[in-house]
């Protein structure tokens, strides 16, 4: 999560290029945590939604 927090910009939810970069980062983190590649497709949207909600809090901090 620290990697995400450091790289999340305010407009990442709007710009597709920024969102794609965050998505790649999420997949790398999931792989590093040992999640099988076949499950990444199911988990990635959930993690992105959580990161989107958390980015509001991170921006305020």
Secondary structure by P-SEA (a helix, b strand, c coil): caaaaacccccccccaaaaaaaaaaaaaaaaaacccccccccaaaaaaaaaaaaaaaaaac
